[in-house]
Amino acid sequence: MPSNSALPRNLAGRLLLVDELGVIAALVALVGVVGAFHPAFLDPAQLVDVVEQAAFVGILACGMTYLLAMRELDLSVGSTYALSIVGAAILIQNGLNPWLGAAGGVVIGAVLGTVNGIVGEAVRIPSIITTLGTLSLYRGLALAISDGKNVADLPRTHDFFTVVGGDLLGVPVPVWVLVLVALTLTVVLRRTRFGTTVRAIGSNPEAARFSGISLPRTRIKVLALSGALAGLSGMLTLAFFASGDPTIGGGYELQAIAAAIIGGTPLRGGSGTVWGSVLGAVILGTVASGLVYFGVPINWNLFATGVVILLAVAMDSLLRRRRAATGFL
C-alpha cells in the first residue's frame, strides 16, 4: 500500500499526464530536427498533411490500445480495414447511397471483429492466433470479391466524398474524426465500467474472472470495437481516394501496434493511453515524411519504424523502473 506521501505524487502523475507529455516532447524534438535541416517541413500545411496521413493508422491504434490494455492483439486490422473499404465500395458501385454504403462499411468492420472474438472463444485460442489466421482470410476475401482490382467508378461528386474527403474549418475531416474518436475512447477507458473492466482483465485476468467479470464477453466486445474502428478508418480512406483498393492497408496492423507501444501503452496490459497512441501514430508519420525530405528510399521505412519501436520500448522500460523506484507512478 503506498504511503501518504506517495499519494500526492500519484495524483500529480495522473493530472499531469506524464506519459503523454513524454511522447509530446519526443514528437516536438523529432519535428524540430527535421525542420532544422529542411525548414519547408515546418510549413503548417505540411504538418497538417502529416497528421492527416497518420489519422488512418491513428484510429486503428486507438482500438489497439484497448486490446493491449487487456493483453490481447488484433493482427487482422489491416485486412479488416481493406475488406471494409472494398465491401462499401461495391455497395456504392451497385447503387447504394454512399452514406449508407459507408455505414455498411463500419458494420462490416464490426462484424469481422466480432467473428475474431467468437472464433477465438469457440476454439479457446488467444486472439493473436485467431487474427493471424483472419489476417490472410480477410485479405483474401477482399481480393476475391474485387477480382484483385480497384473498385472504381464511384460517384465522386456525391457529398459523402466531397464532405468526408474534404476539409472542415481548414482542417481535413479525418483529423477531426481522429480527435473525436480519441476523446470518446479516452473517456470510456478511464471513466466507465467497461474501461475499468478492460484494465482489470489486463492487470490480473484470474482476479477479474474471480470478481465476476466475463472475460469472453469483454474480449469479443473489444475485438468488435477494433473492427468497427478499422471500418471507420476505411470509410475515411474510401472518401479520400473514392475507390476501393483490396491491397491497401498492408502492414497497418504492425503500425497500429507500434503506435500504441510508442505512445506508452505497455505490452503487459492493465493500462493504456489513447492519446499516447494517437501521438505515436503521428510520430511514425513524421518519421516516414522526414525520410522523404532526407531523400531516404521508401524501402527504409520499415527499418526506421523498427528502430523507433525499439527506442520507445527501451525508454518506456527505463522510465517505469525509475518511477517505481521513486514511487512516482
C-alpha positions in Angstrom: 0.0 0.0 0.0 1.5 3.4 -1.0 2.5 5.8 1.8 0.6 9.1 2.4 3.5 11.0 0.8 3.3 8.9 -2.3 -0.4 9.6 -2.9 0.0 13.3 -3.9 2.7 12.2 -6.3 0.5 9.5 -7.8 -2.3 12.1 -8.2 0.0 14.6 -9.8 1.2 12.0 -12.2 -2.3 11.4 -13.4 -3.2 15.1 -13.6 0.0 16.0 -15.5 -0.4 13.1 -17.9 3.3 12.3 -17.6 3.3 9.6 -20.3 1.6 11.8 -22.9 4.0 14.7 -22.1 6.9 12.5 -22.8 5.5 11.5 -26.1 4.7 15.1 -27.0 8.3 16.1 -26.2 9.6 13.3 -28.4 7.3 14.4 -31.2 8.3 18.1 -30.9 12.0 17.1 -30.9 11.6 14.9 -34.0 9.8 17.7 -35.8 12.4 20.2 -34.7 15.3 18.0 -36.0 13.7 17.5 -39.4 12.7 21.2 -39.6 16.2 22.3 -38.7 17.6 20.6 -41.9 14.5 21.2 -44.0 12.6 24.3 -43.0 9.9 23.6 -45.5 8.8 20.7 -43.3 7.6 23.2 -40.7 5.1 24.7 -43.1 1.7 24.4 -41.4 0.2 22.8 -44.5 2.9 20.2 -44.4 2.4 19.4 -40.7 -1.4 19.1 -41.2 -0.7 16.7 -44.1 1.5 14.6 -41.8 -1.3 14.4 -39.2 -3.9 13.6 -41.8 -1.9 10.7 -43.2 -1.3 9.5 -39.6 -5.1 9.7 -38.8 -5.9 6.5 -40.6 -3.4 4.4 -38.6 -4.1 6.5 -35.5 -7.8 5.4 -35.5 -6.6 1.8 -35.7 -4.2 2.4 -32.9 -7.0 3.7 -30.6 -8.6 0.3 -30.8 -5.3 -1.5 -30.4 -4.9 0.4 -27.1 -7.9 -1.3 -25.7 -6.6 -4.7 -26.9 -3.1 -4.2 -25.4 -4.6 -2.9 -22.2 -6.2 -6.4 -21.7 -3.2 -8.3 -23.1 -4.7 -9.0 -26.5 -3.7 -8.2 -30.1 -5.6 -8.0 -33.4 -3.3 -8.8 -36.3 -6.2 -8.6 -38.8 -7.0 -4.9 -38.5 -5.1 -4.1 -41.8 -7.1 -6.7 -43.6 -10.4 -5.7 -41.9 -9.7 -2.1 -43.0 -9.2 -3.2 -46.6 -12.2 -5.6 -46.7 -14.4 -2.8 -45.2 -13.3 -0.4 -48.0 -13.9 -3.0 -50.7 -17.2 -4.0 -49.3 -18.5 -0.5 -49.0 -17.2 0.4 -52.5 -19.0 -2.5 -54.0 -22.2 -1.5 -52.3 -21.9 2.1 -53.5 -20.9 0.9 -57.0 -24.1 -1.1 -57.2 -26.3 2.0 -56.5 -26.5 2.2 -52.7 -26.4 5.8 -51.3 -22.7 6.4 -50.3 -23.6 7.5 -46.8 -25.4 4.2 -46.3 -22.6 2.3 -48.0 -20.1 3.9 -45.6 -22.3 2.9 -42.6 -22.3 -0.6 -44.1 -18.5 -0.5 -44.2 -18.3 0.3 -40.5 -20.7 -2.5 -39.8 -18.6 -4.9 -41.9 -15.6 -4.0 -39.8 -17.5 -4.5 -36.5 -18.8 -7.9 -37.8 -15.3 -9.0 -38.8 -14.0 -8.1 -35.3 -16.9 -9.9 -33.7 -16.1 -13.0 -35.7 -12.5 -12.8 -34.5 -13.7 -12.8 -30.9 -16.3 -15.6 -31.4 -13.9 -17.9 -33.2 -11.2 -17.4 -30.6 -13.6 -18.2 -27.8 -15.1 -21.2 -29.6 -11.8 -22.9 -30.1 -10.2 -21.3 -27.0 -7.1 -19.8 -28.6 -5.5 -16.4 -28.0 -6.6 -13.5 -30.2 -3.1 -13.2 -31.7 -3.5 -16.7 -33.1 -7.1 -16.2 -34.3 -6.3 -12.9 -36.0 -3.1 -14.3 -37.5 -5.4 -16.6 -39.5 -8.1 -14.0 -40.3 -5.3 -11.6 -41.4 -5.0 -13.8 -44.5 -8.6 -14.8 -44.7 -10.0 -11.3 -44.8 -7.3 -10.0 -47.2 -8.0 -13.0 -49.5 -11.7 -12.3 -49.3 -11.1 -8.6 -50.3 -9.1 -9.7 -53.3 -11.6 -12.3 -54.3 -14.7 -10.2 -54.2 -13.0 -7.4 -56.1 -11.3 -9.7 -58.5 -8.0 -8.2 -57.4 -8.8 -4.9 -58.9 -9.7 -1.4 -57.6 -13.4 -0.9 -57.2 -13.8 2.3 -59.1 -16.5 4.2 -61.0 -17.9 5.7 -57.7 -19.9 8.9 -57.7 -17.1 11.2 -56.7 -19.3 14.3 -56.8 -21.6 12.9 -54.1 -21.5 14.9 -50.9 -20.1 11.9 -49.0 -16.9 12.2 -51.0 -16.7 15.9 -51.0 -17.5 16.4 -47.3 -15.8 13.4 -45.7 -12.9 13.6 -48.1 -12.6 17.4 -47.7 -11.8 20.0 -45.0 -13.7 21.4 -42.1 -12.6 24.9 -40.9 -9.4 24.4 -42.8 -8.6 21.0 -41.2 -9.0 17.7 -43.0 -12.1 15.8 -41.8 -10.0 12.6 -40.9 -8.1 14.7 -38.4 -11.4 15.8 -36.8 -12.7 12.3 -36.7 -9.4 11.1 -35.1 -9.7 13.7 -32.3 -13.4 12.8 -31.7 -12.5 9.1 -31.5 -9.6 9.7 -29.2 -11.7 11.9 -26.9 -14.5 9.4 -26.7 -12.3 6.4 -26.2 -10.3 8.1 -23.5 -13.4 8.9 -21.5 -14.7 5.3 -22.0 -11.3 3.8 -20.9 -10.9 6.0 -17.8 -14.4 6.8 -16.7 -16.7 4.0 -17.5 -17.3 0.5 -16.1 -16.4 -1.0 -19.5 -13.0 0.7 -19.4 -12.4 -0.4 -15.8 -13.3 -3.9 -16.9 -10.8 -3.9 -19.7 -8.0 -2.6 -17.5 -8.9 -5.1 -14.7 -8.6 -8.0 -17.1 -5.2 -6.8 -18.3 -3.9 -6.3 -14.8 -4.9 -9.7 -13.5 -7.2 -12.0 -15.6 -7.7 -14.5 -12.9 -8.7 -11.9 -10.3 -11.0 -10.3 -12.8 -12.7 -13.7 -13.5 -13.0 -14.3 -9.8 -14.7 -11.0 -9.3 -17.4 -12.0 -11.8 -16.2 -10.3 -14.9 -16.9 -12.2 -18.1 -13.6 -12.4 -20.0 -15.0 -13.9 -23.2 -17.8 -11.3 -23.5 -15.4 -8.4 -22.9 -12.8 -9.9 -25.3 -15.5 -10.1 -28.0 -16.6 -6.5 -27.4 -13.1 -5.1 -27.6 -12.4 -7.1 -30.8 -15.7 -5.8 -32.3 -14.6 -2.3 -31.3 -11.3 -2.8 -33.0 -13.0 -4.0 -36.1 -15.5 -1.1 -36.1 -12.6 1.4 -35.9 -10.9 -0.3 -38.8 -14.1 0.1 -40.7 -14.4 3.7 -39.8 -10.8 4.4 -40.8 -11.5 2.5 -44.0 -14.5 4.8 -44.8 -12.3 7.9 -44.3 -9.9 6.4 -46.8 -12.7 5.5 -49.2 -13.8 9.1 -49.2 -10.3 10.3 -49.7 -9.5 8.1 -52.7 -13.0 7.5 -54.0 -12.1 3.9 -54.9 -11.7 0.5 -53.1 -8.2 -1.0 -53.3 -8.1 -4.6 -51.9 -4.3 -4.3 -51.4 -4.4 -1.2 -49.2 -3.5 -1.4 -45.5 -0.8 -4.0 -45.7 1.3 -3.7 -42.6 -1.2 -1.3 -40.9 -1.6 -3.9 -38.1 2.1 -3.5 -37.2 1.9 0.2 -37.4 -1.1 0.4 -35.1 0.7 -1.8 -32.6 3.8 0.2 -32.9 1.9 3.5 -32.4 0.3 2.2 -29.2 3.6 1.0 -27.8 5.4 4.2 -28.8 2.6 6.1 -27.1 3.1 4.4 -23.8 0.7 1.5 -23.7 2.6 -1.4 -22.2 2.5 -4.9 -23.6 1.9 -6.3 -20.1 -1.6 -4.9 -20.0 -3.5 -3.2 -17.2 -3.3 0.3 -18.6 -3.3 2.3 -21.8 -3.3 5.8 -23.2 -5.4 6.5 -26.3 -3.9 9.9 -26.8 -0.5 8.4 -26.5 -1.3 6.0 -29.3 -2.6 8.9 -31.5 0.7 10.7 -30.9 2.6 7.5 -31.6 0.9 7.3 -35.0 1.9 10.9 -35.7 5.5 10.1 -34.7 5.5 7.2 -37.2 4.0 9.6 -39.8 6.7 12.2 -39.1 9.4 9.6 -39.4 8.1 8.5 -42.8 7.7 12.0 -44.0 11.1 13.0 -42.7 12.8 10.2 -44.6 11.3 11.6 -47.8 12.8 15.0 -47.0 16.2 13.5 -46.4 16.0 11.6 -49.6 16.0 8.2 -47.9 14.4 5.4 -50.1 10.9 4.4 -49.1 12.2 0.8 -48.6 13.9 2.0 -45.4 10.6 3.0 -43.8 10.1 -0.4 -42.1 13.7 -0.3 -40.8 13.2 3.2 -39.3 9.9 2.1 -37.8 11.6 -0.8 -36.1 14.3 1.5 -34.7 11.6 3.9 -33.3 9.8 0.9 -31.7 12.9 -0.4 -30.0 13.8 3.1 -28.7 10.3 3.6 -27.4 10.1 0.3 -25.6 13.6 0.8 -24.1 12.7 4.4 -22.9 9.3 3.2 -21.5 11.0 0.4 -19.6 13.6 2.8 -18.2 11.1 5.5 -17.2 8.8 3.0 -15.5 11.7 1.5 -13.5 12.7 4.9 -12.3 9.1 5.9 -11.4 8.7 2.6 -9.5 11.9 3.3 -7.6 10.8 6.8 -6.6 7.1 6.0 -6.0 6.0 8.5 -8.7 3.6 6.2 -10.7 
